[in-house]
Amino acid sequence: MKANSKPKKSTETLVMGAILTALVVVLQYLGSFIHLGPFSISLVLLPIVIGAATCSTKISTWLGFVFGVVVLAMDASAFLAISVPGTVITVLAKGTLCGLAAGIVYNLVKKKNIYAATVLAAVICPVVNTGVFFLGCILFFFETIEQWGLAEGFASGVEYMFIGLAGANFLVELAINLLLSPIIVRLLKIKDKNIK
């Protein structure tokens, strides 16, 4: 019986990963219509955290990469006009690394408490996503961002980055993750108990 258990778990993980991948694409598309400031809200961080909690770090990293690819295709034109390589590096790195970080944090804490692990993964995911975005902005786009900030009435490019570009978006992304990730993971864990 144990010989069949591993392939079944593998299949379940792949199916869940595929569903979450489709959800990442759909949520990023829908999120592109919801704007706070010049950029859309990233609703896709939620399935990335769920992937970390229910599948694996590989799946959450994959989901982050897919998130980056969809952002490049739909929502990166302002940055692509400034630097194509800088945009590709920044967008793919922020997505991939937020998925990787969520998976690592979840796995480090899950043996002690799966809900604490989920909450910590839900926090680290938007922190890494926004942090890598800021790093990319400083490395590749800072002169242009300073000009955008001055045009918008901000005192500096840094102030514009934190308040104008990503401040409200980050808070909304963090709130969505903190509110919904633990609930969804708990429902999935209940489902798993009932199936066994």
Secondary structure as the mmCIF struct_conf table of DSSP 4:
data_model
#
loop_
_struct_conf.conf_type_id
_struct_conf.id
_struct_conf.beg_label_comp_id
_struct_conf.beg_label_asym_id
_struct_conf.beg_label_seq_id
_struct_conf.end_label_comp_id
_struct_conf.end_label_asym_id
_struct_conf.end_label_seq_id
HELX_RH_AL_P HELX_RH_AL_P1 LYS A 2 GLY A 31
TURN_TY1_P TURN_TY1_P1 SER A 32 PHE A 33
STRN STRN1 HIS A 35 LEU A 36
TURN_TY1_P TURN_TY1_P2 GLY A 37 PRO A 38
STRN STRN2 PHE A 39 SER A 40
TURN_TY1_P TURN_TY1_P3 LEU A 43 VAL A 44
HELX_RH_AL_P HELX_RH_AL_P2 LEU A 45 THR A 54
TURN_TY1_P TURN_TY1_P4 CYS A 55 CYS A 55
HELX_RH_AL_P HELX_RH_AL_P3 THR A 57 MET A 74
BEND BEND1 ASP A 75 ASP A 75
HELX_RH_AL_P HELX_RH_AL_P4 SER A 77 LEU A 80
TURN_TY1_P TURN_TY1_P5 ALA A 81 ILE A 82
HELX_RH_AL_P HELX_RH_AL_P5 VAL A 84 VAL A 109
TURN_TY1_P TURN_TY1_P6 LYS A 110 LYS A 112
HELX_RH_AL_P HELX_RH_AL_P6 ILE A 114 GLY A 136
HELX_RH_PI_P HELX_RH_PI_P1 CYS A 137 PHE A 141
HELX_RH_AL_P HELX_RH_AL_P7 PHE A 142 ALA A 151
TURN_TY1_P TURN_TY1_P7 GLU A 152 GLY A 153
BEND BEND2 ALA A 155 SER A 156
HELX_RH_AL_P HELX_RH_AL_P8 GLY A 157 GLU A 159
HELX_RH_PI_P HELX_RH_PI_P2 TYR A 160 LEU A 165
TURN_TY1_P TURN_TY1_P8 ALA A 166 ALA A 166
HELX_RH_AL_P HELX_RH_AL_P9 GLY A 167 ILE A 195
#
